[in-house]
Amino acid sequence: MIASLTGRLASKHPGGVIIDVQGVGYDVLIPLSTYYQLPDSNQAVTLTIYTHVREDAIQLFGFSTPREKDAFLML
């Protein structure tokens, strides 16, 4: 599973980001609390990741801190 991503912030919007990790763009869903802490586009970023695997999809949820991820998992 993917536990964290570090790369260049290719794009961002309030519901998600695309992180470019050595030429591979990862589409990551994020909460607003993480969005407000992101750097500008094309800057380095690291997110803690929760990987959700279903029969029909693989989703990545990103968080700026492990505490945010823990709160997400408790919900």
JOFENKA-V777270 format. One record per pair of residues at least 12 apart in sequence whose C-alpha atoms are under 10 Angstrom apart, sorted by the first residue. I is the first residue (numbers start at 1). GAP is how many residues later the second one is. D is the distance in whole Angstrom. If there is no record, write none. Layout:
i-><I,I>
gap-><GAP,GAP>
d-><D,D>
This chain:
i-><1,1,1,1,1,1,2,2,2,2,2,2,3,3,3,3,3,3,3,3,4,4,4,4,4,4,4,4,4,4,5,5,5,5,5,5,5,5,5,5,5,6,6,6,6,6,6,6,6,6,7,7,7,7,7,7,7,7,7,7,7,7,7,7,8,8,8,8,8,8,8,8,8,8,8,8,8,9,9,9,9,9,9,9,9,9,9,9,9,10,10,10,10,10,10,10,10,10,11,11,11,11,11,12,12,12,12,12,12,12,12,12,13,13,13,13,14,14,14,14,14,14,14,14,15,15,15,15,15,15,15,16,16,16,16,16,16,16,16,16,16,17,17,17,17,17,17,17,18,19,19,19,19,19,19,19,20,20,20,21,26,26,27,27,27,27,28,28,28,28,28,28,28,28,28,29,29,29,29,29,29,29,30,30,30,30,30,30,30,31,31,31,31,31,31,32,33,33,33,33,34,34,34,34,34,34,35,35,35,36,37,37,38,45,46,46,46,46,47,47,47,47,47,47,48,48,48,48,48,48,48,48,48,48,49,49,49,49,49,49,49,50,50,50,50,50,50>
gap-><48,49,50,51,52,59,46,47,48,49,50,58,44,45,46,47,48,57,58,59,42,43,44,45,46,47,56,57,58,59,14,15,16,21,23,40,41,42,43,44,57,13,14,15,16,38,39,40,41,42,12,13,14,15,16,17,18,19,35,36,37,38,39,40,12,13,14,15,17,31,32,33,34,35,36,37,38,12,16,17,29,30,31,32,33,34,35,36,37,15,16,17,30,31,32,33,34,35,14,16,29,30,31,15,16,17,18,23,26,27,28,29,16,17,19,22,15,16,17,18,19,20,21,22,13,14,15,16,17,19,20,12,13,14,15,16,18,19,44,45,46,12,13,18,21,24,44,45,23,22,23,24,25,26,27,28,22,24,25,23,33,34,32,33,34,35,19,21,22,23,31,32,33,34,35,20,21,30,31,32,33,34,17,19,30,31,32,33,34,30,31,32,33,37,41,31,30,31,32,35,13,28,29,30,31,34,27,28,29,28,26,27,26,19,16,17,18,19,14,15,16,17,18,19,12,13,14,15,16,17,18,19,20,21,12,13,14,15,16,17,20,12,13,19,20,22,23>
d-><9,8,6,9,9,10,9,6,7,6,10,8,9,6,5,6,7,9,10,9,7,6,4,5,8,10,10,10,8,9,8,9,8,9,10,8,6,5,7,7,9,8,8,7,10,7,6,4,7,9,6,5,5,7,9,10,9,10,9,8,6,6,7,9,5,7,9,10,9,10,10,8,5,5,5,6,9,9,9,10,9,8,8,5,5,6,6,6,9,8,9,10,9,6,6,8,9,10,10,9,9,6,8,10,10,10,10,8,9,10,9,7,10,9,9,7,9,8,7,6,9,9,6,8,9,6,6,6,7,10,8,5,4,5,8,9,9,8,10,9,8,7,7,8,10,10,10,9,10,10,9,10,9,8,9,9,9,9,10,10,10,8,8,7,9,10,9,8,10,10,7,5,5,6,9,10,10,8,6,5,6,9,10,10,9,6,5,6,9,8,8,7,9,9,9,10,8,8,10,9,9,8,6,5,8,8,10,9,9,10,10,7,8,9,9,9,7,10,9,6,5,5,7,9,10,8,6,5,6,7,6,10,9,7,6,5,6,9,10,9,8,6,8,7,10,9,9>
